[in-house]
Amino acid sequence: MTDAKPSGAAARVVDFLGDVGSRWGLPPEACRVHGYLYLNVTPLTEAELRAQLGTSEAALEEAVAWLADYRLIERTHANAWRSESDPWELMMRALQERQRREIGPALELLRDCRRAALAEGKRQSMVAVQIDKLLRLVEDLAAISRQAQRLSPAMVRQMVGFGGLAVRLLDRTLSRRERS
């Protein structure tokens, strides 16, 4: 894949990742670059990435900086970058970074706003109740994320795989009953 621009399946995956990344609030060009590095498996220089993805130097620099900051790519030698080839490891890294950058500040803000709403008195009691519900949800998600980080990517893969298998079996069983 290093000789020419991505085509066929690779181009479709790279473009899909850019589109879906933007829907998830991620920089689309960073998602495209990451997708291409992931699919390519071997390290690529910035010049190769620019040529193959048809991106500007500034856009590529921004994408690479974002990906490196999130620990999704690493420099192998002068201007060459690589991505982890295990999608589960990438998912765990991404979750760790999102937790560090987003969950902590969200918890702090929600706790502060709940205290403020309670201090404002009866008039804000419904707001405090709603903030408290949101706070509990974020605390639960943070707890799940912390526990998941204690597990290896292989263990998470097995757990999710087992859960997926169980759901597929349940779907097949329920689908047969509905048709009967």
Backbone as a printed PyTorch tensor [residue, N CA C, xyz], in Angstrom:
tensor([[[  0.8080,  -1.1950,   0.0000],
         [  0.0000,   0.0000,   0.0000],
         [  0.8500,   1.2560,   0.0000]],

        [[  2.1560,   1.1790,   0.1970],
         [  2.9710,   2.3850,   0.3010],
         [  3.3100,   3.0030,  -1.0390]],

        [[  3.0880,   2.3110,  -2.1620],
         [  3.4980,   2.8210,  -3.4650],
         [  2.5190,   3.8270,  -4.0580]],

        [[  1.2370,   3.6910,  -3.7730],
         [  0.2290,   4.5240,  -4.4230],
         [ -0.7950,   4.9980,  -3.4170]],

        [[ -1.6090,   5.9340,  -3.9020],
         [ -2.6990,   6.4220,  -3.0550],
         [ -3.6320,   5.2660,  -2.7520]],

        [[ -4.2850,   5.3220,  -1.5810],
         [ -5.2010,   4.2240,  -1.2630],
         [ -6.3310,   4.1720,  -2.2930]],

        [[ -6.7100,   2.9810,  -2.6410],
         [ -7.8260,   2.8240,  -3.5680],
         [ -8.6890,   1.6730,  -3.0800]],

        [[ -9.8230,   1.5320,  -3.6860],
         [-10.7060,   0.4240,  -3.3470],
         [-11.0830,   0.3980,  -1.8780]],

        [[-10.9120,  -0.7660,  -1.2810],
         [-11.3280,  -0.9810,   0.1080],
         [-10.5860,  -0.0620,   1.0720]],

        [[ -9.2790,   0.1210,   0.8640],
         [ -8.4960,   0.9690,   1.7760],
         [ -9.0030,   2.4060,   1.7540]],

        [[ -9.2540,   2.9400,   0.5670],
         [ -9.7490,   4.3130,   0.4520],
         [-11.1140,   4.4520,   1.1140]],

        [[-11.9480,   3.4550,   0.9310],
         [-13.2840,   3.5040,   1.5510],
         [-13.1860,   3.4990,   3.0720]],

        [[-12.3050,   2.6590,   3.6170],
         [-12.1370,   2.5990,   5.0780],
         [-11.5750,   3.9200,   5.5950]],

        [[-10.5530,   4.4430,   4.9400],
         [ -9.9340,   5.7080,   5.3620],
         [-10.9780,   6.8310,   5.3510]],

        [[-11.7490,   6.9370,   4.2770],
         [-12.7700,   7.9810,   4.1930],
         [-13.8760,   7.7660,   5.2290]],

        [[-14.2600,   6.5130,   5.4360],
         [-15.2710,   6.2040,   6.4560],
         [-14.7970,   6.6610,   7.8340]],

        [[-13.5380,   6.3600,   8.1700],
         [-13.0110,   6.7520,   9.4750],
         [-12.9830,   8.2670,   9.6400]],

        [[-12.6750,   8.9820,   8.5810],
         [-12.7320,  10.4390,   8.6390],
         [-14.1440,  10.9370,   8.8970]],

        [[-15.1190,  10.3330,   8.2110],
         [-16.5260,  10.7300,   8.3960],
         [-17.0320,  10.3850,   9.7860]],

        [[-16.7960,   9.1630,  10.2210],
         [-17.3140,   8.7450,  11.5220],
         [-16.5890,   9.4880,  12.6510]],

        [[-15.3070,   9.7600,  12.4610],
         [-14.5620,  10.5110,  13.4690],
         [-15.1720,  11.8750,  13.7180]],

        [[-15.5500,  12.5620,  12.6510],
         [-16.1470,  13.8870,  12.8330],
         [-17.4880,  13.7950,  13.5470]],

        [[-18.2380,  12.7170,  13.3180],
         [-19.5110,  12.5360,  14.0300],
         [-19.2900,  12.2880,  15.5170]],

        [[-18.1220,  11.7530,  15.8660],
         [-17.7880,  11.4990,  17.2680],
         [-17.0150,  12.6500,  17.8970]],

        [[-16.9040,  13.7590,  17.1660],
         [-16.2130,  14.9220,  17.7000],
         [-14.6990,  14.8440,  17.5970]],

        [[-14.1980,  14.0240,  16.6950],
         [-12.7560,  13.8740,  16.5040],
         [-12.3500,  14.5750,  15.2130]],

        [[-11.0910,  14.9990,  15.1260],
         [-10.6540,  15.6540,  13.8910],
         [-10.6750,  14.6710,  12.7110]],

        [[-11.4390,  14.9640,  11.6770],
         [-11.5720,  14.0180,  10.5660],
         [-10.2380,  13.6810,   9.8970]],

        [[ -9.3820,  14.6700,   9.6940],
         [ -8.1130,  14.3850,   9.0160],
         [ -7.2310,  13.4910,   9.8800]],

        [[ -7.2680,  13.6940,  11.1960],
         [ -6.5060,  12.8150,  12.0930],
         [ -7.0320,  11.3840,  11.9950]],

        [[ -8.3370,  11.2270,  11.8890],
         [ -8.9180,   9.8850,  11.7640],
         [ -8.5280,   9.2410,  10.4380]],

        [[ -8.4790,  10.0230,   9.3780],
         [ -8.0560,   9.5000,   8.0760],
         [ -6.5900,   9.0580,   8.1370]],

        [[ -5.7380,   9.9110,   8.6890],
         [ -4.3110,   9.5840,   8.7970],
         [ -4.1350,   8.3300,   9.6410]],

        [[ -4.8290,   8.2910,  10.7720],
         [ -4.6970,   7.1420,  11.6490],
         [ -5.1720,   5.8750,  10.9580]],

        [[ -6.3010,   5.9620,  10.2730],
         [ -6.8140,   4.8090,   9.5550],
         [ -5.8300,   4.3040,   8.5070]],

        [[ -5.1980,   5.2320,   7.7980],
         [ -4.2420,   4.8260,   6.7790],
         [ -3.0110,   4.1740,   7.4030]],

        [[ -2.5070,   4.7550,   8.4810],
         [ -1.3620,   4.1480,   9.1650],
         [ -1.7220,   2.7670,   9.7080]],

        [[ -2.9080,   2.6390,  10.2680],
         [ -3.3550,   1.3480,  10.7960],
         [ -3.4250,   0.3050,   9.6730]],

        [[ -4.0400,   0.6590,   8.5600],
         [ -4.1790,  -0.2860,   7.4530],
         [ -2.8290,  -0.6200,   6.8170]],

        [[ -1.9370,   0.3540,   6.7750],
         [ -0.6410,   0.1650,   6.1330],
         [  0.2900,  -0.7240,   6.9540]],

        [[  0.1880,  -0.6750,   8.2470],
         [  0.9560,  -1.4650,   9.2100],
         [  2.4190,  -1.0270,   9.3240]],

        [[  3.0610,  -0.6490,   8.2240],
         [  4.4680,  -0.2450,   8.2830],
         [  4.5660,   1.2710,   8.4740]],

        [[  5.6490,   1.7460,   9.0750],
         [  5.8150,   3.1910,   9.2730],
         [  5.8550,   3.9500,   7.9410]],

        [[  5.3200,   5.1590,   7.9640],
         [  5.3280,   6.0310,   6.7920],
         [  5.8380,   7.4070,   7.1860]],

        [[  6.5480,   8.0420,   6.2740],
         [  7.0150,   9.4060,   6.5210],
         [  5.8620,  10.3750,   6.2980]],

        [[  6.0500,  11.5910,   6.7720],
         [  5.0250,  12.6070,   6.5540],
         [  4.8700,  12.9060,   5.0700]],

        [[  5.9660,  12.8790,   4.3350],
         [  5.8830,  13.1120,   2.8850],
         [  5.0510,  12.0210,   2.2170]],

        [[  5.2470,  10.7780,   2.6230],
         [  4.4510,   9.6770,   2.0540],
         [  2.9820,   9.8290,   2.4130]],

        [[  2.7140,  10.1850,   3.6390],
         [  1.3230,  10.3690,   4.0590],
         [  0.6630,  11.5000,   3.2780]],

        [[  1.3650,  12.6290,   3.1230],
         [  0.8110,  13.7550,   2.3640],
         [  0.4900,  13.3300,   0.9310]],

        [[  1.4320,  12.6400,   0.3110],
         [  1.2390,  12.2260,  -1.0810],
         [  0.1050,  11.2170,  -1.2070]],

        [[  0.0500,  10.2730,  -0.3180],
         [ -0.9250,   9.1970,  -0.4310],
         [ -2.3310,   9.6200,  -0.0290]],

        [[ -2.4220,  10.5540,   0.9100],
         [ -3.7420,  10.9860,   1.3650],
         [ -4.1810,  12.2920,   0.7180]],

        [[ -3.2770,  12.9250,  -0.0210],
         [ -3.6300,  14.1720,  -0.6920],
         [ -3.9760,  15.2790,   0.2710]],

        [[ -3.2650,  15.3470,   1.3790],
         [ -3.5420,  16.3550,   2.4030],
         [ -2.4400,  17.4100,   2.3980]],

        [[ -2.7540,  18.5800,   2.8810],
         [ -1.7680,  19.6570,   2.9370],
         [ -0.7780,  19.3980,   4.0640]],

        [[  0.3560,  20.0720,   3.9840],
         [  1.3760,  19.9270,   5.0170],
         [  0.8430,  20.3700,   6.3810]],

        [[  0.1390,  21.5000,   6.3920],
         [ -0.4030,  22.0130,   7.6580],
         [ -1.4310,  21.0600,   8.2540]],

        [[ -2.3260,  20.5440,   7.4010],
         [ -3.3550,  19.6200,   7.8900],
         [ -2.7240,  18.3410,   8.4170]],

        [[ -1.6950,  17.8520,   7.7250],
         [ -1.0270,  16.6350,   8.1680],
         [ -0.3020,  16.8680,   9.4930]],

        [[  0.3970,  17.9860,   9.6050],
         [  1.1010,  18.2820,  10.8580],
         [  0.1340,  18.3420,  12.0310]],

        [[ -1.0110,  18.9750,  11.8140],
         [ -2.0310,  19.0660,  12.8650],
         [ -2.5680,  17.6790,  13.2260]],

        [[ -2.8420,  16.8640,  12.2180],
         [ -3.3640,  15.5110,  12.4480],
         [ -2.3460,  14.6570,  13.1970]],

        [[ -1.0990,  14.6970,  12.7690],
         [ -0.0460,  13.8980,  13.3990],
         [  0.1640,  14.3480,  14.8400]],

        [[  0.1630,  15.6650,  15.0620],
         [  0.3350,  16.1770,  16.4300],
         [ -0.7960,  15.6940,  17.3310]],

        [[ -2.0290,  15.7340,  16.8390],
         [ -3.1840,  15.2910,  17.6210],
         [ -3.0710,  13.8050,  17.9330]],

        [[ -2.7480,  13.0020,  16.9170],
         [ -2.6300,  11.5510,  17.1060],
         [ -1.5060,  11.1960,  18.0820]],

        [[ -0.3750,  11.8710,  17.9680],
         [  0.7460,  11.6120,  18.8780],
         [  0.3790,  12.0240,  20.2940]],

        [[ -0.3240,  13.1480,  20.4280],
         [ -0.7480,  13.6140,  21.7480],
         [ -1.6960,  12.6190,  22.4130]],

        [[ -2.5160,  11.9590,  21.6230],
         [ -3.4400,  10.9450,  22.1430],
         [ -2.8080,   9.5610,  22.2220]],

        [[ -1.5230,   9.4810,  21.9150],
         [ -0.7570,   8.2290,  21.9760],
         [ -1.3060,   7.1480,  21.0320]],

        [[ -1.8720,   7.5850,  19.8960],
         [ -2.4110,   6.6460,  18.9270],
         [ -1.4080,   6.3210,  17.8290]],

        [[ -0.3790,   7.1510,  17.6920],
         [  0.7170,   6.8700,  16.7710],
         [  2.0210,   7.1940,  17.4860]],

        [[  3.1000,   6.6450,  16.9630],
         [  4.4170,   6.9540,  17.5330],
         [  5.4320,   7.0970,  16.4190]],

        [[  6.4300,   7.9280,  16.6990],
         [  7.5080,   8.1550,  15.7350],
         [  8.4760,   6.9820,  15.8180]],

        [[  8.8430,   6.4590,  14.6590],
         [  9.8000,   5.3500,  14.6400],
         [ 11.1990,   5.8360,  14.3130]],

        [[ 11.3100,   6.8010,  13.4470],
         [ 12.5720,   7.4670,  13.1340],
         [ 12.2100,   8.7890,  12.4680]],

        [[ 13.1580,   9.5450,  12.0630],
         [ 12.9090,  10.8900,  11.5290],
         [ 11.7270,  10.9260,  10.5700]],

        [[ 10.6830,  11.6030,  10.9830],
         [  9.4750,  11.8280,  10.1900],
         [  8.7240,  10.5760,   9.7550]],

        [[  8.9540,   9.4480,  10.3720],
         [  8.1670,   8.2490,  10.0690],
         [  7.2850,   7.9430,  11.2730]],

        [[  6.0530,   7.5690,  10.9900],
         [  5.0670,   7.3100,  12.0380],
         [  4.4650,   5.9310,  11.8270]],

        [[  4.0620,   5.3320,  12.9350],
         [  3.3820,   4.0420,  12.8700],
         [  2.2380,   4.0480,  13.8730]],

        [[  1.3030,   3.1500,  13.6330],
         [  0.1760,   2.9590,  14.5350],
         [  0.2380,   1.5340,  15.0680]],

        [[ -0.3060,   1.3360,  16.2120],
         [ -0.4710,  -0.0090,  16.7640],
         [ -1.3350,  -0.8040,  15.7940]],

        [[ -1.0480,  -2.0850,  15.6350],
         [ -1.8350,  -2.8910,  14.7010],
         [ -2.9850,  -3.6250,  15.3800]],

        [[ -3.0350,  -3.6010,  16.7020],
         [ -4.1100,  -4.2610,  17.4400],
         [ -5.2100,  -3.2400,  17.7490]],

        [[ -6.3940,  -3.3710,  17.1410],
         [ -7.4530,  -2.3870,  17.3770],
         [ -7.9050,  -2.3270,  18.8330]],

        [[ -7.7850,  -3.4300,  19.5600],
         [ -8.1790,  -3.4180,  20.9670],
         [ -7.2150,  -2.5660,  21.7900]],

        [[ -5.9370,  -2.6540,  21.5070],
         [ -4.9490,  -1.8210,  22.1960],
         [ -5.2130,  -0.3480,  21.8810]],

        [[ -5.5300,  -0.0600,  20.6350],
         [ -5.8450,   1.3210,  20.2470],
         [ -7.0840,   1.8220,  20.9860]],

        [[ -8.0940,   0.9730,  21.0840],
         [ -9.3120,   1.3690,  21.7920],
         [ -9.0070,   1.6790,  23.2560]],

        [[ -8.1760,   0.8420,  23.8970],
         [ -7.8520,   1.0650,  25.3070],
         [ -7.0750,   2.3630,  25.4840]],

        [[ -6.1330,   2.6320,  24.5950],
         [ -5.3880,   3.9020,  24.6670],
         [ -6.3200,   5.0920,  24.5030]],

        [[ -7.2080,   4.9980,  23.5230],
         [ -8.1460,   6.0910,  23.2700],
         [ -9.0510,   6.3130,  24.4760]],

        [[ -9.5300,   5.2290,  25.0910],
         [-10.3830,   5.3650,  26.2770],
         [ -9.6270,   6.0030,  27.4370]],

        [[ -8.3720,   5.6240,  27.6260],
         [ -7.5640,   6.2100,  28.6960],
         [ -7.4070,   7.7080,  28.4850]],

        [[ -7.1000,   8.1000,  27.2660],
         [ -6.9160,   9.5240,  26.9780],
         [ -8.2140,  10.3030,  27.1180]],

        [[ -9.3110,   9.7250,  26.6300],
         [-10.6010,  10.4180,  26.7450],
         [-10.9810,  10.5540,  28.2140]],

        [[-10.7120,   9.5200,  29.0010],
         [-11.0160,   9.5980,  30.4290],
         [-10.2010,  10.7110,  31.0740]],

        [[ -8.9250,  10.7210,  30.7910],
         [ -8.0410,  11.7180,  31.4050],
         [ -8.4450,  13.1380,  31.0050]],

        [[ -8.7790,  13.3330,  29.7560],
         [ -9.0610,  14.6670,  29.2410],
         [-10.4970,  15.1250,  29.4600]],

        [[-11.4380,  14.1940,  29.5140],
         [-12.8390,  14.5800,  29.5170],
         [-13.5940,  14.2000,  30.7800]],

        [[-13.4050,  12.9900,  31.2670],
         [-14.2070,  12.5310,  32.4060],
         [-13.8510,  13.2960,  33.6780]],

        [[-12.5620,  13.4480,  33.9490],
         [-12.1460,  14.1860,  35.1420],
         [-12.7110,  15.5980,  35.1860]],

        [[-12.5120,  16.3870,  34.1370],
         [-13.0980,  17.7350,  34.1320],
         [-14.6230,  17.7290,  34.1970]],

        [[-15.2630,  16.7350,  33.5610],
         [-16.7350,  16.6590,  33.6140],
         [-17.2030,  16.4010,  35.0380]],

        [[-16.5300,  15.4930,  35.7350],
         [-16.9020,  15.2070,  37.1310],
         [-16.7420,  16.4470,  38.0020]],

        [[-15.6430,  17.1330,  37.8250],
         [-15.3880,  18.3510,  38.6090],
         [-16.4780,  19.3950,  38.3610]],

        [[-16.8040,  19.6350,  37.1070],
         [-17.8230,  20.6240,  36.7610],
         [-19.1900,  20.2190,  37.3100]],

        [[-19.5780,  18.9570,  37.1210],
         [-20.8990,  18.5120,  37.5850],
         [-21.0130,  18.5700,  39.1030]],

        [[-19.9710,  18.2060,  39.8040],
         [-20.0050,  18.2880,  41.2690],
         [-20.1420,  19.7320,  41.7310]],

        [[-19.4030,  20.6240,  41.0820],
         [-19.4740,  22.0430,  41.4250],
         [-20.8660,  22.6020,  41.1190]],

        [[-21.4280,  22.2470,  39.9770],
         [-22.7530,  22.7440,  39.6020],
         [-23.8460,  22.1750,  40.5050]],

        [[-23.7040,  20.9330,  40.9280],
         [-24.6820,  20.3480,  41.8550],
         [-24.6540,  21.1130,  43.1760]],

        [[-23.4440,  21.3720,  43.6880],
         [-23.3390,  22.1590,  44.9320],
         [-23.9730,  23.5360,  44.7610]],

        [[-23.7010,  24.1850,  43.6310],
         [-24.2490,  25.5190,  43.3870],
         [-25.7670,  25.4740,  43.2950]],

        [[-26.3150,  24.4730,  42.6000],
         [-27.7730,  24.3690,  42.4670],
         [-28.4250,  24.1220,  43.8220]],

        [[-27.7780,  23.2990,  44.6570],
         [-28.3240,  23.0510,  45.9980],
         [-28.2670,  24.3080,  46.8590]],

        [[-27.2070,  25.0770,  46.7140],
         [-27.0510,  26.3000,  47.4910],
         [-28.0520,  27.3740,  47.0630]],

        [[-28.5240,  27.3040,  45.8310],
         [-29.4780,  28.2920,  45.3330],
         [-30.8700,  28.0850,  45.9030]],

        [[-31.0820,  26.9860,  46.5680],
         [-32.3410,  26.7780,  47.2650],
         [-33.3660,  25.9900,  46.4900]],

        [[-34.5780,  26.0530,  47.0350],
         [-35.6870,  25.2410,  46.5300],
         [-35.9650,  25.4800,  45.0510]],

        [[-35.8190,  26.7210,  44.6250],
         [-36.1020,  27.0820,  43.2360],
         [-35.2710,  26.2450,  42.2590]],

        [[-34.0740,  25.8410,  42.6560],
         [-33.1840,  25.0870,  41.7900],
         [-33.1360,  23.5960,  42.1430]],

        [[-34.0530,  23.1150,  42.9830],
         [-33.9690,  21.7270,  43.4310],
         [-34.1080,  20.7320,  42.2750]],

        [[-34.9720,  21.0120,  41.3060],
         [-35.1150,  20.0980,  40.1710],
         [-33.8350,  20.0990,  39.3400]],

        [[-33.2180,  21.2480,  39.1910],
         [-31.9440,  21.3310,  38.4630],
         [-30.8970,  20.4900,  39.1890]],

        [[-30.8510,  20.5880,  40.5160],
         [-29.8920,  19.8020,  41.2980],
         [-30.1510,  18.3090,  41.1300]],

        [[-31.4200,  17.9070,  41.1030],
         [-31.7710,  16.4960,  40.9140],
         [-31.2920,  16.0170,  39.5450]],

        [[-31.5290,  16.8130,  38.5170],
         [-31.1220,  16.4250,  37.1690],
         [-29.5940,  16.3870,  37.0350]],

        [[-28.9300,  17.3540,  37.6320],
         [-27.4610,  17.3540,  37.6230],
         [-26.9420,  16.1250,  38.3560]],

        [[-27.5800,  15.7740,  39.4680],
         [-27.1500,  14.6120,  40.2360],
         [-27.2950,  13.3280,  39.4160]],

        [[-28.3740,  13.2000,  38.6550],
         [-28.5470,  12.0240,  37.7930],
         [-27.4180,  11.9470,  36.7640]],

        [[-27.1130,  13.0850,  36.1620],
         [-26.0420,  13.1340,  35.1690],
         [-24.6920,  12.8250,  35.8140]],

        [[-24.4700,  13.3600,  37.0020],
         [-23.2300,  13.1130,  37.7370],
         [-23.0790,  11.6270,  38.0390]],

        [[-24.1520,  10.9840,  38.4880],
         [-24.0740,   9.5420,  38.7760],
         [-23.7550,   8.7340,  37.5260]],

        [[-24.3350,   9.1250,  36.3900],
         [-24.0320,   8.4410,  35.1370],
         [-22.5380,   8.5780,  34.8020]],

        [[-22.0030,   9.7740,  34.8820],
         [-20.5940,   9.9980,  34.5500],
         [-19.6950,   9.2780,  35.5600]],

        [[-20.0670,   9.2690,  36.8370],
         [-19.2850,   8.5270,  37.8350],
         [-19.2840,   7.0270,  37.5330]],

        [[-20.4440,   6.5020,  37.1240],
         [-20.5130,   5.0810,  36.7710],
         [-19.6440,   4.7790,  35.5500]],

        [[-19.7160,   5.6300,  34.5370],
         [-18.8840,   5.4350,  33.3430],
         [-17.3960,   5.5070,  33.6920]],

        [[-17.0380,   6.4340,  34.5740],
         [-15.6370,   6.5610,  34.9880],
         [-15.1950,   5.3050,  35.7360]],

        [[-16.0620,   4.7700,  36.5870],
         [-15.7150,   3.5540,  37.3320],
         [-15.5370,   2.3720,  36.3850]],

        [[-16.4330,   2.2450,  35.4130],
         [-16.3120,   1.1650,  34.4320],
         [-15.0130,   1.3210,  33.6540]],

        [[-14.7170,   2.5300,  33.2470],
         [-13.4960,   2.7820,  32.4790],
         [-12.2520,   2.4560,  33.3060]],

        [[-12.2450,   2.8560,  34.5770],
         [-11.0910,   2.5460,  35.4460],
         [-10.8980,   1.0390,  35.5670]],

        [[-11.9900,   0.2970,  35.7400],
         [-11.8810,  -1.1510,  35.8690],
         [-11.4240,  -1.7820,  34.5570]],

        [[-11.9350,  -1.2810,  33.4360],
         [-11.5320,  -1.8260,  32.1350],
         [-10.0480,  -1.6050,  31.8910]],

        [[ -9.5060,  -0.4950,  32.3950],
         [ -8.0890,  -0.2060,  32.1970],
         [ -7.1920,  -1.1420,  32.9960]],

        [[ -7.7330,  -1.7740,  34.0070],
         [ -6.9570,  -2.7400,  34.7800],
         [ -6.7640,  -4.0490,  34.0190]],

        [[ -7.6260,  -4.2690,  33.0270],
         [ -7.5730,  -5.5010,  32.2560],
         [ -6.6790,  -5.3170,  31.0330]],

        [[ -6.1050,  -6.3900,  30.5880],
         [ -5.3080,  -6.3320,  29.3610],
         [ -6.2560,  -6.2230,  28.1730]],

        [[ -5.7670,  -5.6900,  27.0540],
         [ -6.6090,  -5.6730,  25.8560],
         [ -7.0940,  -7.0830,  25.4740]],

        [[ -6.2730,  -8.0840,  25.7050],
         [ -6.6840,  -9.4580,  25.3890],
         [ -7.8780,  -9.8810,  26.2410]],

        [[ -7.8640,  -9.5200,  27.5170],
         [ -8.9800,  -9.8650,  28.4020],
         [-10.2440,  -9.1070,  28.0020]],

        [[-10.1070,  -7.8280,  27.6730],
         [-11.2640,  -7.0520,  27.2230],
         [-11.8220,  -7.6630,  25.9450]],

        [[-10.9420,  -8.0330,  25.0280],
         [-11.3530,  -8.6670,  23.7710],
         [-12.1550,  -9.9350,  24.0580]],

        [[-11.6690, -10.7550,  24.9970],
         [-12.3720, -11.9990,  25.3270],
         [-13.7340, -11.7050,  25.9520]],

        [[-13.7790, -10.7310,  26.8560],
         [-15.0450, -10.4090,  27.5110],
         [-16.0700,  -9.8860,  26.5090]],

        [[-15.6380,  -8.9570,  25.6550],
         [-16.5530,  -8.4050,  24.6550],
         [-16.9500,  -9.4940,  23.6650]],

        [[-15.9930, -10.3160,  23.2840],
         [-16.2950, -11.4170,  22.3650],
         [-17.3060, -12.3820,  22.9470]],

        [[-17.1440, -12.7070,  24.2180],
         [-18.0980, -13.6000,  24.8780],
         [-19.4750, -12.9440,  24.9580]],

        [[-19.4960, -11.6590,  25.3010],
         [-20.7730, -10.9420,  25.3590],
         [-21.4420, -10.8800,  23.9930]],

        [[-20.6390, -10.6260,  22.9580],
         [-21.1770, -10.5850,  21.5950],
         [-21.7370, -11.9300,  21.1770]],

        [[-21.0260, -12.9960,  21.5100],
         [-21.4920, -14.3420,  21.1940],
         [-22.8180, -14.6210,  21.8980]],

        [[-22.8970, -14.2550,  23.1690],
         [-24.1290, -14.4790,  23.9290],
         [-25.2960, -13.7040,  23.3210]],

        [[-25.0690, -12.4780,  22.9130],
         [-26.1370, -11.6690,  22.3160],
         [-26.5640, -12.2440,  20.9690]],

        [[-25.5990, -12.6710,  20.1590],
         [-25.9480, -13.2660,  18.8590],
         [-26.7680, -14.5330,  19.0460]],

        [[-26.3940, -15.3730,  20.0210],
         [-27.1730, -16.5850,  20.2940],
         [-28.5800, -16.2320,  20.7650]],

        [[-28.6750, -15.2300,  21.6150],
         [-29.9790, -14.7860,  22.1040],
         [-30.8190, -14.2430,  20.9470]],

        [[-30.2030, -13.4520,  20.0680],
         [-30.9250, -12.9350,  18.9010],
         [-31.4590, -14.0680,  18.0290]],

        [[-30.6110, -15.0700,  17.7750],
         [-31.0470, -16.2030,  16.9530],
         [-32.2050, -16.9460,  17.6090]],

        [[-32.0890, -17.1420,  18.9210],
         [-33.1410, -17.8530,  19.6500],
         [-34.4430, -17.0680,  19.6220]],

        [[-34.3800, -15.7820,  19.8970],
         [-35.5920, -14.9640,  19.9080],
         [-36.1630, -14.8100,  18.5020]],

        [[-35.3150, -14.7340,  17.4840],
         [-35.7970, -14.6200,  16.1090],
         [-36.5640, -15.8540,  15.6990]],

        [[-36.0980, -17.0270,  16.1200],
         [-36.8230, -18.2690,  15.8080],
         [-38.1880, -18.2840,  16.4650]],

        [[-38.2560, -17.8280,  17.7140],
         [-39.5410, -17.8050,  18.4260],
         [-40.5080, -16.8490,  17.7720]],

        [[-40.0090, -15.6720,  17.3290],
         [-40.8840, -14.6810,  16.7050],
         [-41.4420, -15.1950,  15.3810]],

        [[-40.6550, -15.9910,  14.6270],
         [-41.1180, -16.5260,  13.3570],
         [-42.1210, -17.6500,  13.5470]],

        [[-42.0670, -18.3270,  14.6930],
         [-42.9640, -19.4660,  14.9320],
         [-44.3720, -19.0350,  15.2140]]])
